[in-house]
Amino acid sequence: MSLPLALTMGEPAGIGGEITLKAWLQRHSAHLPPFVVIDDPGRLAGLARALGLPVTVKPLETLEEAASVFADALPVLPLAVPQAVIPGRPDAANAAAVITSIETGVALASEHRASALVTNPIQKEVLYAAGFHHPGHTEFLAALADGADVAMMLATTDLRVVPVTIHLSLREALAALTPERIITAGRIAAAGLQRDFGIAKPRLAVAALNPHAGEKGTLGREEIEIIAPAVAALRAQGLDAEGPAPADTLFHAEARRRYDAVLCMYHDQALIPLKTIDFARGVNVTLGLPFIRTSPDHGTALGIAGRGTADPSSLIAALQLAREMAARRAPTRATA
């Protein structure tokens, strides 16, 4: 892989800068590919000094310098953060820079100047002051990709989950659940597993919504009227899909051997088992984009920002997975 990964700034008052510095320090032991950070180099250098981290920050004039710089210094594409950053205290004055960092990373990945996009966590309510009108990263990236149909996958070594509804309240998620949404998520998930995870014939498990999969309608009819028809449609399209399966018996070790990913009906049905199994190394993947995007599966952790205690494991896993996905896509790009 000759192109670097593009890593966004994330919320500057959160732990994104700290885990970025720590990830670079583990570049050799974690076998990380070169990555370039779209951030304020002065901010990162000051953070490294404050935390006592031996990181040399190198501002780049061109992206192409990243590979040669990476062994000895953290390469940074300069992007000014206008307001001084106080750890744990986001400032709306810096929101535009956070959004620009994402937009720049998308452009680099879309133009094949970066092999993939890796995003640090954002503080969404702060971004709203700068005109951000999306529920989260996933929806914003889809809009930047001309409205691509996307699905959010959370992945660890032992489990992959795809929530059919994402950043909605539970009441709104139930109202939004339709066979069409399940079918779309299933098709995107299967295509992503083939293209980016190297699974020739993906096996999808589809979680039920209600206890005991609805008990034949006595505990809810969503399985009968919404989920089962979607599973039948996926199977009719040639996909290996099974369900609806009771969610309380779907995530133990033996059950996980029967599938490659689970379609879950709402956000927490997907994230609770994944974070229970591997809280530190979960990765958020956006499937369906024309470029690769991964992210740590955690938030900005404002409560511990600036203390030097943030764990970079999830970011390291996101960088590693982005490298693996990019390697699988590289032959396709080479023959395009």
C-alpha positions, -999 to 999 in steps of 0.1 A, spaced: 0 0 0 18 31 -12 -7 58 -2 -10 70 33 -42 68 54 -59 102 61 -67 107 98 -91 135 108 -87 158 137 -119 150 155 -130 171 185 -98 190 195 -110 192 232 -115 154 233 -90 126 233 -85 124 195 -52 142 196 -39 121 225 -47 88 209 -33 99 176 0 107 192 0 74 211 -9 55 180 21 70 162 43 60 191 31 24 186 36 25 148 63 -2 149 49 -26 175 14 -23 160 28 -25 124 8 6 114 9 19 78 19 55 73 -9 80 81 -12 117 79 -32 138 103 -54 167 91 -49 189 121 -32 219 136 5 210 140 11 235 167 -18 221 187 -5 185 184 30 195 193 18 214 223 -3 185 234 26 161 230 47 184 253 19 187 278 15 149 280 52 142 280 49 121 248 81 120 227 65 128 193 80 150 167 53 167 147 62 175 110 39 198 90 37 188 54 38 209 23 25 180 1 7 148 10 33 128 -9 59 136 19 40 115 44 55 81 37 91 94 40 84 114 71 63 88 90 92 67 104 107 97 123 78 122 128 41 124 128 31 139 94 4 166 96 -15 184 68 -18 218 85 -53 230 94 -55 259 118 -76 256 149 -86 293 155 -93 291 193 -70 278 219 -81 243 230 -89 236 266 -91 198 272 -126 187 281 -142 220 270 -153 221 233 -155 255 217 -179 262 189 -153 285 174 -133 254 164 -162 235 149 -156 247 113 -120 234 115 -134 200 126 -158 199 97 -131 210 72 -108 182 85 -135 156 76 -142 172 42 -105 173 34 -101 136 44 -130 126 22 -116 145 -8 -82 128 -3 -97 94 -1 -122 100 -30 -94 113 -52 -72 82 -43 -45 104 -28 -51 86 5 -57 49 6 -85 53 32 -101 77 57 -99 72 94 -119 96 116 -113 106 151 -145 111 173 -165 143 170 -187 162 195 -219 166 174 -237 191 194 -208 215 192 -207 212 154 -243 222 150 -232 258 158 -212 256 125 -240 244 104 -236 207 109 -271 192 104 -264 155 103 -271 130 131 -236 117 130 -204 110 111 -221 82 90 -248 104 76 -224 133 69 -201 110 50 -230 97 30 -240 132 21 -204 140 10 -205 109 -12 -235 123 -31 -261 106 -10 -247 71 -12 -267 43 5 -246 34 35 -247 11 65 -227 14 97 -208 -17 107 -191 -22 141 -164 -48 140 -140 -66 163 -121 -98 158 -150 -119 171 -181 -100 160 -195 -78 133 -228 -60 137 -249 -37 114 -276 -17 130 -305 -12 106 -316 21 123 -288 41 138 -289 75 155 -325 75 165 -344 73 198 -358 39 205 -393 51 198 -382 67 165 -362 36 155 -392 13 159 -413 36 138 -387 37 111 -381 0 109 -394 -14 75 -386 -44 54 -370 -21 28 -345 -7 54 -336 -42 65 -331 -54 29 -310 -23 20 -288 -29 51 -284 -66 43 -274 -59 7 -249 -33 17 -235 -55 45 -231 -85 21 -214 -64 -5 -190 -49 21 -181 -83 35 -172 -95 1 -153 -65 -11 -136 -53 20 -134 -84 42 -127 -110 16 -157 -132 25 -169 -148 -8 -203 -159 5 -213 -138 36 -236 -154 61 -260 -128 77 -279 -134 109 -309 -112 113 -319 -103 149 -355 -102 161 -369 -71 177 -391 -85 204 -384 -110 232 -383 -146 220 -387 -133 184 -422 -122 192 -435 -156 203 -454 -161 170 -470 -127 174 -480 -128 210 -452 -105 221 -453 -83 190 -459 -87 153 -428 -69 139 -411 -103 133 -440 -115 112 -449 -83 94 -415 -66 89 -384 -88 96 -394 -122 82 -405 -107 49 -372 -89 46 -352 -121 53 -372 -139 27 -365 -111 2 -328 -112 9 -328 -150 4 -347 -145 -29 -319 -122 -40 -294 -150 -34 -280 -139 0 -274 -163 29 -297 -147 55 -312 -164 85 -337 -150 110 -354 -134 127 -334 -149 156 -340 -141 193 -314 -115 202 -307 -129 236 -292 -161 222 -275 -146 191 -242 -133 205 -226 -161 226 -195 -178 213 -211 -208 197 -238 -187 179 -211 -164 165 -196 -192 146 -227 -195 125 -226 -161 108 -202 -134 95 -223 -104 106 -256 -97 124 -282 -72 112 -296 -56 143 -328 -36 145 -316 -6 165 -284 10 178 -279 -5 212 -290 -40 201 -258 -39 180 -234 -20 202 -240 -35 236 -229 -71 226 -200 -57 206 -187 -35 233 -191 -62 259 -171 -86 239 -142 -62 230 -147 -27 244 -112 -15 237 -108 -25 201 -141 -20 184 -140 -3 150 -167 17 132 -168 10 95 -191 28 70 -201 4 43 -214 15 9 -191 46 4 -169 49 -27 -140 51 -3 -129 33 28 -138 48 62 -131 34 97 -132 51 131 -126 42 167 -158 29 183 -159 54 211 -166 90 217 -146 121 225 -142 111 262 -142 147 274 -140 137 310 -105 123 306 -92 146 279 -58 161 287 -50 136 315 -28 113 294 -48 82 303 -67 77 270 -64 42 254 -54 43 217 -64 6 211 -95 14 191 -78 39 169 -49 15 163 -75 -12 154 -92 13 130 -59 21 113 -51 -16 110 -85 -25 96 -83 5 71 -50 -9 59 -64 -44 54 -95 -30 35 -74 -8 13 -51 -38 4 -82 -57 -7 -95 -28 -29 -60 -20 -44 -62 -47 -71 -96 -34 -82 -83 2 -85 -52 -10 -103 -73 -26 -131 -99 1 -133 
